[in-house]
Amino acid sequence: MAKGIGLGVFVLLVIGGVIGYAYLQHLGTAGGDPNFFESDILDFEAADRASPPEPGAIVFVGSSSIRLWTSLAEDFAPLPVLNRGFGGAHFEHVVHNAWRIVTPYAPRAVAVYVGDNDLAEGTGKDADRVLADYREFVRIVHEDAPKAAIYFLSIKPSRLRWDRWPVMSAANATIAKLAESDPRLHYVDLATPLLGADGVPRNDFFRLDGLHLNESGYAAWTNVLRPILIESFGEAAG
């Protein structure tokens, strides 16, 4: 019986891995098509019409690492936060849709996590491309909300994309350097907390796919980011 159960678990893991790989391959085609996630954006706009968000929230935008952060409102209470993570977004998708899912909310601050998918194997993108896209995102946000603080949440290391960590780390470094040039820009190191004593990503922070964070991973991120945002906006929330 135990042997049968073990075989069943193994088969499920293999199937899950195949499905996960196929999904990542599908998302890999997103690069180069700014409208790839149009259905997600339309859903946000429909939700906004049904229940318009209060202006002045802290808007979290980016790829699935934001989309899957389901405890976001609880983790940052009493700060008003809005989750606008979608699909497996690349930076170009966030830039393309910023005027629809970021600037309309008159955000007091924006927290952006993106770049992970841009620098995955086979995209042809590099750290310079990520930096250029981030500069454009900053320009768009500050055109409509010139006083908004923008927090770049560092690209995370993961078991699945560990071989891509050197280029991801390089992108983080260039954006951290840019943040030194403008008091409205902030770089938040959410990569280091995910590494173990051996210098590699800790398994206990990730889901079975080795890419997306689990509840413990998000708790590690919250422990770093929450004090930063509370210090800057805590009084405004009260």
N, C-alpha and C positions, 0 to 999 in steps of 0.2 A: 504493500500500500504506500509506504513512504517513498519507495522508488518511483511509483506511478505519479505521486504528487510532485516529486522533484522533476520528473520529465515534463509534466504539465507546465510547471513554472518556467522551465527552460524554454519550452516551445512558445509560451506567451512572451517571454523576453525577446526571443528571436523575432517573432511577429511584430512586437512593438518597435524593435530596432529597425526593421525593414520599413515599417510605416513611417517612423520618424525620419529615416534617411530620405525616403521618397518626398516627404513634406519639405525637408530642407532643400532638396534639389528643386522642388517646385518654387520655393521662395527665391532660390538663386536666379530664377528667370525674372524676378521683379526689377533688378537693376536695369536701368535704361528705359523703363516705362514709368513715368511720373504718375500715371493714372492707375497703376496696378491695384491699388487698394481703395479705389473709388467707392466701392460698396461700404467699406468701413466708415469713410468720411460722410457718406450720405446718412448712415445710421446715427452718427454724432449730431448731424444737423437736424435730423428728425427729433432726436431726444431734446435738443436745445429748443426747438419750437414747442414741444409738448411741455417742457419745464425749463424755462430760461435760467441758466446759472446766474447767481449774483456776481456782479463785476468785482474785480479786485482779488480773485482767488489766486493761489499759487498753482499754475498749470504744469502738470507733469505730462510730457510728451515724448514719444519715441517708439521704439520697437516692442517686441513681445515681453522684454524684461519690465517694461512699464505696464503693458496690457495685462500681464498676469499678476501684477501687484494688487491683489484684491483687498488687502487689508490697509490700503493707502490712507483712507479717511480716518480709520481708527488709529493707525500708527502716528499720524501727525495732528490729531485733535489736541487743542481746539482750533488749530489753523485751518482755514478754508482751503481745501485742495480739490483739484479737478483732474481726473485721469483721462488723458487723451492719447494713450498708447494704442497702436494698431498694428495688426499683422506681424510681418517680419520686416518691418520698414528699414529701408536704407536712408541715408541722410537726404538724398534727393527727394524722397517722398515727404519727409518732414518739411523741407524747404518749400516744396511745391504746394503743400497744404497749410502752411502756417497762417495764411490770411483767412483761412476757414475754421481752424481748430485751435488757434492760439491767440492771435491779436483781437478777435471779436470780444473776448472776455475781459478786456482791459486789465490784464494780469499785473499784480504787484510784483510777481516774480515768475520765472519759468525755470523748471528743472528738466533738462533734456538728457535722455539716454539713447544714443544711437551711434552707429559706427561698427558695432559688432558684426552685423551682416555685411556691411560694406567691405570689410577686410577678411571675410571668409575665403576659403580656398576657391580660386577660379573666377573671382569677380574682376580681376585686373585692376583693382583700385589699390591705392597706397596711402600712406599717412598724409602726404601733401594734398591729395584729393579730399580726404576727410576734413582737413584744416580749411580748405577753400570752401567747402560746403558749410562748415560751421560759421565762417565769416559771413557768408550770405544769409544764413539763418539769423545771426545777430543783427545784421543790417535791417532785415525785414521786421523783426520784433521791435527794434529801437526806432524805426520809422514811425510806427503807430504808438508805441509806449516807450518814449525816450528815457524814462526813469526806471524802467523795470530791471530788476536784477536777474541775471541769467546764470544758472548753476549748471555747469557741464558735469554730469555724473560719469566718472571715468569708465572707459570700456573695460569690461571685466575679463579676467582670465577664466578659462573653463577647461575641463578635461577634454571635451570634444574638439576644441580648437586650440589646444595647447601649442601645437606647432606654429600657430599664427600669432602667438603672444609677442614675439619680438616686434613685429610691425604694429600691433595694437598698442604696445607699450610706447613705441615711437610716436604714434598719433596722440596718445595721452600727453606725452612730454611737450609736443608742439602746442597743444591747446592750453596746457598749464602755463606755458611761457606767454601765450597771448593774454591770458587772464591778468598777468602782471601789468599790462599796459592800459587797463581800463577798470576803474573801481566798481563798475557795474557788472563786471564779469568775474565769475568765481569757478575755480576748479575744485572738485570734491573727489578725493581719493577713496573710491569704493572698491578698488582692486585689492589692495593690501590686506584688508580684513578677511578676504576669501582664501588667502594662502595659509597653508600650514607651516609648521616648523621646518619641513623639508623644502619649502619654497615652491610647492606646487598646490593647485587648487584642492581644497578639502572636499572629499566625497560627501560628507554629511551636510554640505550647504547646497547640494544640487539634486535635481530630480534624476530619474533613471537615465534620461537622455544625455546626461553629462554636460548639458548646455544651460538649461534654465534653472533658476533658483527655486529652492523649496522654501517652506516656512522659516526654517532656521537661517537660510541665506538672506531672506528679506529682513529678518530680525537683525542680522549683522549689519546690513545697510542702514536700517532705521537707527541703530545705535550711533552711527556716525553722523547721519544727515539731520536727524531730528534736533539735536542741540544747536546746530548751525542755524536752522530755520527759526527755531524758537527764540534764539538770541536776537535775530534780526527782525522778526515779525510777531513775536509773542504778545507784545503790548497791543499791537494793532488788532489782534484776534480777540482780545478781551473787550 
